[in-house]
Structures are given as C-alpha cells and as structure tokens.
Amino acid sequence: MRGAYPDIVISVDTWRHEVARERARRRRLINDSWGGWDTRLAEVAAECGAAIVCSHAGRQRPRTRPFRVAYADVMADVLDHTLALARRALVAGWTRPGS
C-alpha cells in the first residue's frame, strides 16, 4: 500500500523514544502524544530526519486523565510548553525534513 501512495505522510504516535526509533525509520513524522514526557523523542526525530509534533498534555504522566489539570493561564502554559519542546528538538539537531 505504501508504494501506491509514496507522498502520504504517516506518523508514528508514541511518547516513547524506543518505539519512535524503531518505527520512524519508515515514517516521516513522530507525533509526541504525551507532550515531551520522554526527552529523547526529539533526538530520535533528529537522527531519523523525521518531523516531530510538539504537543501539550497538561504536563501529566502518561496515561493520566488530563481533565483535572488547572491553569492560571492555559494559553501561556500551552505556548511556553510547546515552544520549549520545539527548542529541545532544535538543540537535539532536528532540521526541517528536506532542508
């Protein structure tokens, strides 16, 4: 099926760097499903030349229901956290795929 649609972007959705390393070899996108919990995901994205989605999961431990999270300023927290993840990816050596 991949051969029929070579331009389709398929992501590996995980929060574990080990899973990302194994699967990202054939993917072009790592979706960090728990918002930076595993700090090595950015390194794996850089190594594999994959894009990485920087997300926000309420700063909760993986598998925690984030509906009980409270914020003084939710937008500030989301922006601060996701921008910090983007900076982490850049420091780890990530560059835009294809550049």
MMTF fields as JSON, N, C-alpha, C and O atoms, coordinates in Angstrom:
{
  "mmtfVersion": "1.0.0",
  "mmtfProducer": "UNKNOWN",
  "numBonds": 395,
  "numAtoms": 396,
  "numGroups": 99,
  "numChains": 1,
  "numModels": 1,
  "chainsPerModel": [1],
  "groupsPerChain": [99],
  "chainIdList": ["A"],
  "bondAtomList": [4, 2, 8, 6, 12, 10, 16, 14, 20, 18, 24, 22, 28, 26, 32, 30, 36, 34, 40, 38, 44, 42, 48, 46, 52, 50, 56, 54, 60, 58, 64, 62, 68, 66, 72, 70, 76, 74, 80, 78, 84, 82, 88, 86, 92, 90, 96, 94, 100, 98, 104, 102, 108, 106, 112, 110, 116, 114, 120, 118, 124, 122, 128, 126, 132, 130, 136, 134, 140, 138, 144, 142, 148, 146, 152, 150, 156, 154, 160, 158, 164, 162, 168, 166, 172, 170, 176, 174, 180, 178, 184, 182, 188, 186, 192, 190, 196, 194, 200, 198, 204, 202, 208, 206, 212, 210, 216, 214, 220, 218, 224, 222, 228, 226, 232, 230, 236, 234, 240, 238, 244, 242, 248, 246, 252, 250, 256, 254, 260, 258, 264, 262, 268, 266, 272, 270, 276, 274, 280, 278, 284, 282, 288, 286, 292, 290, 296, 294, 300, 298, 304, 302, 308, 306, 312, 310, 316, 314, 320, 318, 324, 322, 328, 326, 332, 330, 336, 334, 340, 338, 344, 342, 348, 346, 352, 350, 356, 354, 360, 358, 364, 362, 368, 366, 372, 370, 376, 374, 380, 378, 384, 382, 388, 386, 392, 390],
  "bondOrderList": [1, 1, 1, 1, 1, 1, 1, 1, 1, 1, 1, 1, 1, 1, 1, 1, 1, 1, 1, 1, 1, 1, 1, 1, 1, 1, 1, 1, 1, 1, 1, 1, 1, 1, 1, 1, 1, 1, 1, 1, 1, 1, 1, 1, 1, 1, 1, 1, 1, 1, 1, 1, 1, 1, 1, 1, 1, 1, 1, 1, 1, 1, 1, 1, 1, 1, 1, 1, 1, 1, 1, 1, 1, 1, 1, 1, 1, 1, 1, 1, 1, 1, 1, 1, 1, 1, 1, 1, 1, 1, 1, 1, 1, 1, 1, 1, 1, 1],
  "groupList": [{"groupName": "MET", "atomNameList": ["N", "CA", "C", "O"], "elementList": ["N", "C", "C", "O"], "formalChargeList": [0, 0, 0, 0], "bondAtomList": [1, 0, 2, 1, 3, 2], "bondOrderList": [1, 1, 2], "singleLetterCode": "M", "chemCompType": "L-PEPTIDE LINKING"}, {"groupName": "ARG", "atomNameList": ["N", "CA", "C", "O"], "elementList": ["N", "C", "C", "O"], "formalChargeList": [0, 0, 0, 0], "bondAtomList": [1, 0, 2, 1, 3, 2], "bondOrderList": [1, 1, 2], "singleLetterCode": "R", "chemCompType": "L-PEPTIDE LINKING"}, {"groupName": "GLY", "atomNameList": ["N", "CA", "C", "O"], "elementList": ["N", "C", "C", "O"], "formalChargeList": [0, 0, 0, 0], "bondAtomList": [1, 0, 2, 1, 3, 2], "bondOrderList": [1, 1, 2], "singleLetterCode": "G", "chemCompType": "PEPTIDE LINKING"}, {"groupName": "ALA", "atomNameList": ["N", "CA", "C", "O"], "elementList": ["N", "C", "C", "O"], "formalChargeList": [0, 0, 0, 0], "bondAtomList": [1, 0, 2, 1, 3, 2], "bondOrderList": [1, 1, 2], "singleLetterCode": "A", "chemCompType": "L-PEPTIDE LINKING"}, {"groupName": "TYR", "atomNameList": ["N", "CA", "C", "O"], "elementList": ["N", "C", "C", "O"], "formalChargeList": [0, 0, 0, 0], "bondAtomList": [1, 0, 2, 1, 3, 2], "bondOrderList": [1, 1, 2], "singleLetterCode": "Y", "chemCompType": "L-PEPTIDE LINKING"}, {"groupName": "PRO", "atomNameList": ["N", "CA", "C", "O"], "elementList": ["N", "C", "C", "O"], "formalChargeList": [0, 0, 0, 0], "bondAtomList": [1, 0, 2, 1, 3, 2], "bondOrderList": [1, 1, 2], "singleLetterCode": "P", "chemCompType": "L-PEPTIDE LINKING"}, {"groupName": "ASP", "atomNameList": ["N", "CA", "C", "O"], "elementList": ["N", "C", "C", "O"], "formalChargeList": [0, 0, 0, 0], "bondAtomList": [1, 0, 2, 1, 3, 2], "bondOrderList": [1, 1, 2], "singleLetterCode": "D", "chemCompType": "L-PEPTIDE LINKING"}, {"groupName": "ILE", "atomNameList": ["N", "CA", "C", "O"], "elementList": ["N", "C", "C", "O"], "formalChargeList": [0, 0, 0, 0], "bondAtomList": [1, 0, 2, 1, 3, 2], "bondOrderList": [1, 1, 2], "singleLetterCode": "I", "chemCompType": "L-PEPTIDE LINKING"}, {"groupName": "VAL", "atomNameList": ["N", "CA", "C", "O"], "elementList": ["N", "C", "C", "O"], "formalChargeList": [0, 0, 0, 0], "bondAtomList": [1, 0, 2, 1, 3, 2], "bondOrderList": [1, 1, 2], "singleLetterCode": "V", "chemCompType": "L-PEPTIDE LINKING"}, {"groupName": "SER", "atomNameList": ["N", "CA", "C", "O"], "elementList": ["N", "C", "C", "O"], "formalChargeList": [0, 0, 0, 0], "bondAtomList": [1, 0, 2, 1, 3, 2], "bondOrderList": [1, 1, 2], "singleLetterCode": "S", "chemCompType": "L-PEPTIDE LINKING"}, {"groupName": "THR", "atomNameList": ["N", "CA", "C", "O"], "elementList": ["N", "C", "C", "O"], "formalChargeList": [0, 0, 0, 0], "bondAtomList": [1, 0, 2, 1, 3, 2], "bondOrderList": [1, 1, 2], "singleLetterCode": "T", "chemCompType": "L-PEPTIDE LINKING"}, {"groupName": "TRP", "atomNameList": ["N", "CA", "C", "O"], "elementList": ["N", "C", "C", "O"], "formalChargeList": [0, 0, 0, 0], "bondAtomList": [1, 0, 2, 1, 3, 2], "bondOrderList": [1, 1, 2], "singleLetterCode": "W", "chemCompType": "L-PEPTIDE LINKING"}, {"groupName": "HIS", "atomNameList": ["N", "CA", "C", "O"], "elementList": ["N", "C", "C", "O"], "formalChargeList": [0, 0, 0, 0], "bondAtomList": [1, 0, 2, 1, 3, 2], "bondOrderList": [1, 1, 2], "singleLetterCode": "H", "chemCompType": "L-PEPTIDE LINKING"}, {"groupName": "GLU", "atomNameList": ["N", "CA", "C", "O"], "elementList": ["N", "C", "C", "O"], "formalChargeList": [0, 0, 0, 0], "bondAtomList": [1, 0, 2, 1, 3, 2], "bondOrderList": [1, 1, 2], "singleLetterCode": "E", "chemCompType": "L-PEPTIDE LINKING"}, {"groupName": "LEU", "atomNameList": ["N", "CA", "C", "O"], "elementList": ["N", "C", "C", "O"], "formalChargeList": [0, 0, 0, 0], "bondAtomList": [1, 0, 2, 1, 3, 2], "bondOrderList": [1, 1, 2], "singleLetterCode": "L", "chemCompType": "L-PEPTIDE LINKING"}, {"groupName": "ASN", "atomNameList": ["N", "CA", "C", "O"], "elementList": ["N", "C", "C", "O"], "formalChargeList": [0, 0, 0, 0], "bondAtomList": [1, 0, 2, 1, 3, 2], "bondOrderList": [1, 1, 2], "singleLetterCode": "N", "chemCompType": "L-PEPTIDE LINKING"}, {"groupName": "CYS", "atomNameList": ["N", "CA", "C", "O"], "elementList": ["N", "C", "C", "O"], "formalChargeList": [0, 0, 0, 0], "bondAtomList": [1, 0, 2, 1, 3, 2], "bondOrderList": [1, 1, 2], "singleLetterCode": "C", "chemCompType": "L-PEPTIDE LINKING"}, {"groupName": "GLN", "atomNameList": ["N", "CA", "C", "O"], "elementList": ["N", "C", "C", "O"], "formalChargeList": [0, 0, 0, 0], "bondAtomList": [1, 0, 2, 1, 3, 2], "bondOrderList": [1, 1, 2], "singleLetterCode": "Q", "chemCompType": "L-PEPTIDE LINKING"}, {"groupName": "PHE", "atomNameList": ["N", "CA", "C", "O"], "elementList": ["N", "C", "C", "O"], "formalChargeList": [0, 0, 0, 0], "bondAtomList": [1, 0, 2, 1, 3, 2], "bondOrderList": [1, 1, 2], "singleLetterCode": "F", "chemCompType": "L-PEPTIDE LINKING"}],
  "groupTypeList": [0, 1, 2, 3, 4, 5, 6, 7, 8, 7, 9, 8, 6, 10, 11, 1, 12, 13, 8, 3, 1, 13, 1, 3, 1, 1, 1, 1, 14, 7, 15, 6, 9, 11, 2, 2, 11, 6, 10, 1, 14, 3, 13, 8, 3, 3, 13, 16, 2, 3, 3, 7, 8, 16, 9, 12, 3, 2, 1, 17, 1, 5, 1, 10, 1, 5, 18, 1, 8, 3, 4, 3, 6, 8, 0, 3, 6, 8, 14, 6, 12, 10, 14, 3, 14, 3, 1, 1, 3, 14, 8, 3, 2, 11, 10, 1, 5, 2, 9],
  "groupIdList": [1, 2, 3, 4, 5, 6, 7, 8, 9, 10, 11, 12, 13, 14, 15, 16, 17, 18, 19, 20, 21, 22, 23, 24, 25, 26, 27, 28, 29, 30, 31, 32, 33, 34, 35, 36, 37, 38, 39, 40, 41, 42, 43, 44, 45, 46, 47, 48, 49, 50, 51, 52, 53, 54, 55, 56, 57, 58, 59, 60, 61, 62, 63, 64, 65, 66, 67, 68, 69, 70, 71, 72, 73, 74, 75, 76, 77, 78, 79, 80, 81, 82, 83, 84, 85, 86, 87, 88, 89, 90, 91, 92, 93, 94, 95, 96, 97, 98, 99],
  "secStructList": [7, 4, 4, 4, 7, 6, 6, 7, 7, 7, 3, 3, 3, 3, 1, 7, 2, 2, 2, 2, 2, 2, 2, 2, 6, 6, 7, 1, 3, 3, 3, 3, 6, 6, 6, 6, 1, 1, 6, 6, 2, 2, 2, 2, 2, 2, 2, 2, 6, 7, 3, 3, 3, 7, 7, 7, 7, 6, 6, 7, 7, 6, 6, 7, 7, 4, 4, 4, 7, 7, 7, 1, 1, 2, 2, 2, 2, 2, 2, 2, 2, 2, 2, 2, 2, 2, 2, 2, 2, 2, 2, 6, 6, 7, 7, 7, 6, 6, 7],
  "xCoordList": [0.82, 0.0, 0.868, 0.549, 1.971, 2.853, 3.369, 3.495, 3.667, 4.156, 3.151, 3.541, 1.872, 0.828, 0.661, 0.185, 1.048, 0.885, 2.181, 2.204, 3.232, 4.535, 4.602, 5.478, 3.709, 3.76, 2.899, 2.905, 2.168, 1.336, 2.234, 3.133, 1.995, 2.762, 2.079, 0.903, 2.823, 2.322, 3.119, 4.349, 2.415, 3.116, 3.174, 2.364, 4.154, 4.196, 3.774, 4.432, 2.687, 2.145, 2.616, 2.179, 3.499, 4.071, 4.617, 4.768, 4.907, 5.604, 6.913, 7.61, 7.254, 8.47, 9.502, 9.195, 10.725, 11.761, 12.113, 12.464, 12.023, 12.358, 11.398, 11.819, 10.119, 9.109, 9.341, 9.295, 9.588, 9.822, 11.037, 10.987, 12.122, 13.339, 13.059, 13.51, 12.339, 12.032, 11.133, 11.356, 10.132, 9.128, 9.428, 8.957, 10.189, 10.412, 11.27, 11.297, 11.963, 12.774, 11.923, 12.406, 10.676, 9.784, 8.71, 7.795, 8.803, 7.819, 8.526, 9.743, 7.761, 8.354, 7.877, 8.213, 7.089, 6.516, 6.39, 5.859, 6.886, 6.703, 5.73, 5.985, 4.623, 3.634, 3.869, 3.518, 4.462, 4.76, 3.455, 3.021, 2.851, 1.486, 1.361, 0.244, 2.481, 2.39, 3.236, 3.728, 3.405, 3.965, 5.339, 5.543, 6.286, 7.66, 8.026, 9.076, 7.193, 7.49, 8.82, 9.631, 9.048, 10.322, 11.204, 10.975, 12.191, 13.022, 13.857, 14.397, 13.978, 14.802, 14.053, 14.663, 12.747, 11.997, 12.552, 12.637, 12.926, 13.477, 14.778, 15.025, 15.607, 16.852, 16.563, 17.231, 15.574, 15.212, 14.714, 15.077, 13.896, 13.414, 14.59, 14.625, 15.56, 16.736, 17.539, 17.966, 17.748, 18.51, 17.857, 18.538, 16.532, 15.793, 15.394, 14.916, 15.586, 15.161, 13.65, 13.111, 12.976, 11.512, 11.07, 11.772, 9.916, 9.305, 8.777, 8.542, 8.595, 8.056, 6.948, 7.085, 5.843, 4.722, 4.955, 5.047, 5.051, 5.213, 3.818, 3.121, 3.42, 2.061, 2.064, 3.114, 0.889, 0.697, -0.332, -1.447, 0.044, -0.87, -1.072, -1.222, -1.074, -1.336, -0.214, -0.415, 0.968, 2.145, 1.891, 2.517, 0.981, 0.642, 1.482, 1.995, 1.619, 2.309, 1.522, 0.297, 2.198, 1.476, 0.395, 0.556, -0.698, -1.87, -2.705, -3.627, -2.402, -3.193, -4.318, -4.114, -5.473, -6.576, -6.33, -6.431, -6.006, -5.644, -6.815, -6.612, -8.032, -9.172, -9.166, -9.94, -8.335, -8.293, -7.196, -6.923, -6.581, -5.496, -6.076, -7.068, -5.455, -5.895, -4.738, -3.58, -5.049, -4.041, -4.413, -5.59, -3.403, -3.628, -3.895, -4.73, -3.155, -3.305, -3.019, -1.86, -4.059, -3.88, -3.119, -2.267, -3.385, -2.695, -1.213, -0.382, -0.877, 0.533, 1.24, 2.361, 0.594, 1.19, 1.383, 2.447, 0.376, 0.472, 1.584, 2.407, 1.615, 2.656, 4.042, 4.959, 4.212, 5.519, 6.002, 7.158, 5.097, 5.476, 5.797, 6.837, 4.942, 5.173, 6.375, 7.112, 6.584, 7.772, 9.047, 10.071, 9.001, 10.158, 10.458, 11.624, 9.42, 9.635, 10.244, 11.116, 9.805, 10.383, 11.861, 12.69, 12.19, 13.597, 14.408, 15.548, 13.824, 14.514, 14.839, 15.933, 13.895, 14.118, 15.254, 16.093, 15.289, 16.35, 17.715, 18.698, 17.775, 19.03, 19.484, 20.682, 18.528, 18.861, 19.358, 19.847, 19.231, 19.732, 18.68, 18.997, 17.409, 16.339, 16.407, 16.645, 16.197, 16.046, 14.817, 14.38, 14.264, 13.07, 13.384, 14.349, 12.583, 12.816, 12.89, 12.072, 13.872, 14.052, 14.918, 15.171, 15.386, 16.218, 17.686, 18.539],
  "yCoordList": [-1.181, 0.0, 1.251, 2.221, 1.245, 2.408, 2.761, 3.94, 1.764, 2.003, 2.724, 3.475, 2.511, 3.158, 4.635, 5.423, 5.014, 6.39, 6.878, 7.108, 7.035, 7.359, 8.752, 8.995, 9.657, 11.005, 11.203, 12.28, 10.18, 10.276, 10.28, 9.447, 11.21, 11.27, 10.378, 10.559, 9.424, 8.511, 8.774, 8.8, 8.969, 9.266, 8.036, 7.115, 8.059, 7.112, 7.923, 8.898, 7.519, 8.216, 7.486, 6.37, 8.119, 7.48, 8.538, 9.701, 8.13, 9.014, 8.388, 8.937, 7.23, 6.504, 6.569, 6.261, 6.971, 7.103, 5.759, 5.706, 4.668, 3.353, 2.983, 2.469, 3.242, 2.956, 3.858, 3.404, 5.127, 6.067, 5.657, 5.7, 5.26, 4.864, 3.654, 3.604, 2.711, 1.502, 1.81, 1.295, 2.634, 2.888, 4.085, 4.127, 5.048, 6.273, 6.038, 6.882, 4.934, 4.643, 4.635, 4.973, 4.255, 4.192, 5.264, 5.246, 6.19, 7.255, 8.59, 8.681, 9.618, 10.944, 11.875, 13.059, 11.343, 12.196, 11.425, 10.315, 12.028, 11.466, 12.386, 13.581, 11.825, 12.579, 12.27, 11.196, 13.222, 13.068, 13.169, 14.26, 12.039, 12.009, 12.393, 12.555, 12.543, 12.976, 14.196, 14.368, 15.035, 16.366, 16.444, 17.21, 15.665, 15.797, 14.99, 15.224, 14.05, 13.245, 12.521, 12.505, 11.929, 11.261, 12.265, 12.557, 12.783, 13.846, 13.382, 14.221, 12.1, 11.59, 11.518, 11.221, 11.783, 11.755, 12.753, 12.449, 13.93, 14.939, 14.443, 14.689, 13.753, 13.194, 12.18, 12.168, 11.34, 10.33, 10.993, 10.564, 12.023, 12.74, 13.292, 13.189, 13.881, 14.44, 13.339, 13.507, 12.218, 11.103, 10.534, 10.2, 10.43, 9.791, 10.77, 10.356, 12.053, 13.048, 13.169, 13.538, 12.856, 12.924, 14.236, 14.791, 14.728, 15.874, 15.388, 14.195, 16.329, 15.97, 16.948, 18.16, 16.388, 17.203, 17.488, 16.566, 18.764, 19.187, 19.44, 20.356, 18.632, 18.728, 19.052, 19.101, 19.268, 19.623, 18.662, 18.552, 17.976, 17.018, 17.337, 16.432, 18.605, 19.004, 18.708, 18.742, 18.417, 18.094, 16.915, 16.796, 16.07, 14.895, 13.701, 13.655, 12.738, 11.494, 10.77, 10.878, 10.043, 9.279, 8.396, 7.806, 8.338, 7.543, 8.17, 7.532, 9.394, 10.107, 10.833, 11.348, 10.882, 11.641, 13.126, 13.588, 13.887, 15.293, 16.231, 17.445, 15.719, 16.606, 17.308, 18.244, 16.897, 17.532, 18.578, 19.064, 18.918, 19.894, 21.298, 21.621, 22.127, 23.51, 24.438, 24.126, 25.564, 26.522, 27.915, 28.269, 28.706, 30.124, 30.808, 31.706, 30.357, 30.914, 29.787, 29.53, 29.113, 27.932, 28.243, 27.448, 29.346, 29.661, 29.904, 29.464, 30.593, 30.83, 29.504, 29.301, 28.6, 27.309, 26.493, 25.909, 26.448, 25.692, 26.263, 25.513, 27.581, 28.201, 27.975, 27.589, 28.207, 28.006, 26.57, 26.326, 25.63, 24.22, 23.773, 23.154, 24.066, 23.592, 24.294, 23.673, 25.567, 26.244, 25.678, 25.587, 25.298, 24.658, 23.319, 22.963, 22.576, 21.311, 21.555, 20.799, 22.584, 22.919, 23.281, 22.86, 24.061, 24.406, 23.149, 23.02, 22.222, 20.964, 20.208, 19.661, 20.177, 19.488, 20.146, 19.453, 21.468, 22.178, 21.91, 21.69, 21.928, 21.653, 20.217, 19.95, 19.296, 17.893, 17.681, 16.603, 18.718, 18.604, 18.464, 18.23, 18.603, 18.477, 19.631, 20.778, 19.311, 20.32, 19.958, 18.807, 20.927, 20.664, 19.58, 19.712, 18.504, 17.461, 18.049, 18.886, 17.604, 18.084, 19.32, 19.811, 19.844, 21.045, 20.698, 21.586],
  "zCoordList": [0.0, 0.0, 0.0, -0.688, 0.767, 0.825, -0.561, -0.892, -1.368, -2.716, -3.592, -4.487, -3.355, -4.156, -3.791, -4.608, -2.575, -2.096, -1.44, -0.231, -2.195, -1.597, -0.956, -0.126, -1.317, -0.762, 0.484, 1.079, 0.872, 2.077, 3.307, 3.426, 4.215, 5.457, 6.479, 6.796, 6.984, 8.007, 9.273, 9.248, 10.373, 11.626, 12.517, 12.411, 13.39, 14.489, 15.716, 16.076, 16.347, 17.515, 18.77, 19.051, 19.511, 20.688, 21.629, 21.254, 22.836, 23.761, 24.204, 25.057, 23.623, 23.987, 22.862, 21.711, 23.204, 22.168, 21.537, 20.359, 22.308, 21.753, 20.626, 19.589, 20.829, 19.799, 18.595, 17.452, 18.855, 17.756, 16.936, 15.706, 17.586, 16.862, 15.973, 14.829, 16.481, 15.698, 14.512, 13.416, 14.717, 13.683, 12.792, 11.656, 13.267, 12.493, 11.269, 10.373, 11.204, 10.021, 8.756, 7.675, 8.892, 7.73, 7.767, 6.944, 8.697, 8.823, 8.686, 8.852, 8.384, 8.274, 9.37, 9.375, 10.303, 11.343, 12.651, 12.684, 13.722, 15.06, 15.786, 15.932, 16.236, 17.0, 18.475, 18.962, 19.169, 20.596, 21.381, 21.751, 21.622, 22.154, 23.628, 24.119, 24.35, 25.746, 26.036, 27.151, 25.045, 25.255, 25.884, 26.825, 25.382, 25.845, 27.064, 27.662, 27.449, 28.639, 28.481, 29.407, 27.326, 27.036, 26.303, 25.129, 26.982, 26.418, 25.23, 24.508, 25.006, 23.9, 22.574, 21.547, 22.567, 21.297, 20.294, 19.105, 20.751, 19.846, 19.221, 18.04, 19.991, 19.461, 18.359, 17.325, 18.585, 17.596, 16.319, 15.224, 16.439, 15.255, 14.467, 13.24, 15.175, 14.506, 13.818, 12.675, 14.501, 13.933, 12.676, 11.707, 12.706, 11.617, 10.521, 9.465, 10.759, 9.781, 9.682, 8.638, 10.774, 10.804, 11.434, 12.279, 11.028, 11.697, 13.043, 13.235, 13.977, 15.285, 15.656, 15.495, 16.157, 16.629, 18.102, 18.912, 18.447, 19.837, 20.398, 19.961, 21.358, 21.878, 23.365, 24.006, 23.891, 25.286, 25.869, 25.36, 26.927, 27.548, 29.017, 29.838, 29.347, 30.719, 31.684, 32.898, 31.163, 31.975, 32.918, 33.972, 32.523, 33.327, 32.907, 31.788, 33.805, 33.483, 32.393, 32.346, 31.527, 30.504, 31.115, 32.184, 30.394, 30.762, 31.875, 32.382, 32.26, 33.256, 32.539, 31.44, 33.125, 32.529, 32.774, 33.91, 31.713, 31.92, 32.175, 32.223, 32.342, 32.531, 33.884, 34.08, 34.807, 36.13, 36.254, 37.351, 35.166, 35.183, 35.299, 34.647, 36.128, 36.295, 35.95, 36.228, 35.353, 34.922, 35.388, 35.435, 35.734, 35.977, 34.639, 34.539, 33.593, 32.246, 31.262, 30.936, 30.788, 29.951, 28.67, 28.271, 28.019, 26.77, 26.998, 26.203, 28.066, 28.378, 28.63, 28.164, 29.364, 29.651, 28.376, 28.171, 27.528, 26.272, 25.404, 24.88, 25.246, 24.417, 25.002, 24.277, 26.291, 26.92, 26.742, 26.396, 26.986, 26.933, 25.509, 25.284, 24.56, 23.191, 22.556, 21.79, 22.857, 22.335, 22.955, 22.278, 24.224, 24.859, 24.189, 24.013, 23.815, 23.109, 21.736, 21.306, 21.05, 19.741, 19.889, 19.082, 20.922, 21.167, 21.478, 21.032, 22.241, 22.556, 21.274, 21.132, 20.346, 19.071, 18.295, 17.72, 18.274, 17.558, 18.192, 17.484, 19.514, 20.218, 19.942, 19.851, 19.809, 19.546, 18.114, 17.776, 17.273, 15.91, 14.854, 13.688, 15.242, 14.258, 13.275, 13.654, 12.019, 10.983, 10.182, 10.187, 9.502, 8.702, 7.675, 6.922, 7.629, 6.637, 5.238, 4.855, 4.491, 3.139, 3.037, 1.936, 4.196, 4.129, 4.311, 4.285]
}
